[in-house]
Amino acid sequence: GNSVTQMEGPVTLSEEAFLTINCTYTATGYPSLFWYVQYPGEGLQLLLKATKADDKGSNKGFEATYRKETTSFHLEKGSVQVSDSAVYFCALSEPPRSGSARQLTFGSGTQLTVLP
Amino acid sequence: DGGITQSPKYLFRKEGQNVTLSCEQNLNHDAMYWYRQDPGQGLRLIYYSQIVNDFQKGDIAEGYSVSREKKESFPLTVTSAQKNPTAFYLCASSIYNEQFFGPGTRLTVL
């Protein structure tokens, strides 16, 4: 079956530090890959996505590149802000079997805290 | 504005009572989902529905039930058979390969 493994948190950084959150996956086919962000007490918001190998997703200064050879989709940001403090989830989605809804498989989430 | 609404935001119930969580979307999405989130853990799929009047069990369906009588609505009932119902519940809908999430309902069973 499919699975997603994220680096364990929590991660604590100072403002303007470089961020990397590692994500690797196992899938039987050719999945789409996602990063979602969850702020305290809220639902998940899509941060970025990539649908095929070597695609780079980017949004709000965050980037992640779909690496098929290493089955990875690491999240990076060059300079974090206090407002980036949240939980980050890596997820994958494979094309469904006929008649089924597409499902997401999530990693366990990484808590990021950015200190001023 | 299009989006997904969940109500209530906080819900308290006594042990042994059934409770229904509301999820409504006006995005015209066919597929809808319910997830459970426990502290420090990822999301686990409870039920999903591809179209009206059809739904499928996810990974942790025991103790839960759903209905899909309208495209816009996908309510979740947490029954007394659910052994540990205290959690954060998230509803989502999807188009193509992207899911959109509601703000969540935090259920506490006393």
Contacts between the chains, C-beta under 8 A, distances in Angstrom:
chain1	res1	chain2	res2	distance
A	32	B	97	4.7
A	34	B	98	7.7
A	36	B	101	7.8
A	41	B	104	7.6
A	41	B	106	7.8
A	42	B	103	5.7
A	42	B	104	6.8
A	43	B	4	7.8
A	43	B	6	7.8
A	43	B	90	5.5
A	43	B	101	3.9
A	43	B	102	5.2
A	43	B	103	4.7
A	43	B	104	4.9
A	44	B	43	7.7
A	44	B	90	6.9
A	44	B	92	7.9
A	44	B	101	4.4
A	45	B	101	7.2
A	46	B	98	6.4
A	46	B	99	7.8
A	46	B	100	7.4
A	49	B	98	6.8
A	51	B	97	7.0
A	89	B	42	6.5
A	89	B	43	7.3
A	93	B	97	4.9
A	93	B	99	7.9
A	95	B	97	7.9
A	99	B	50	6.9
A	100	B	50	6.5
A	100	B	56	7.2
A	101	B	30	7.9
A	101	B	31	4.0
A	101	B	33	7.4
A	101	B	48	5.1
A	101	B	49	7.1
A	101	B	50	4.3
A	101	B	56	7.5
A	101	B	94	6.9
A	102	B	31	7.1
A	102	B	94	6.3
A	102	B	96	7.8
A	102	B	97	5.6
A	103	B	33	7.8
A	103	B	45	6.5
A	103	B	48	6.8
A	103	B	58	7.8
A	104	B	43	7.8
A	104	B	45	8.0
A	104	B	99	5.8
A	106	B	42	4.1
A	106	B	43	4.7
A	107	B	42	5.8
A	108	B	40	7.5
A	108	B	41	5.9
A	108	B	42	4.4
A	109	B	40	7.5
A	109	B	41	7.3
A	109	B	42	5.5
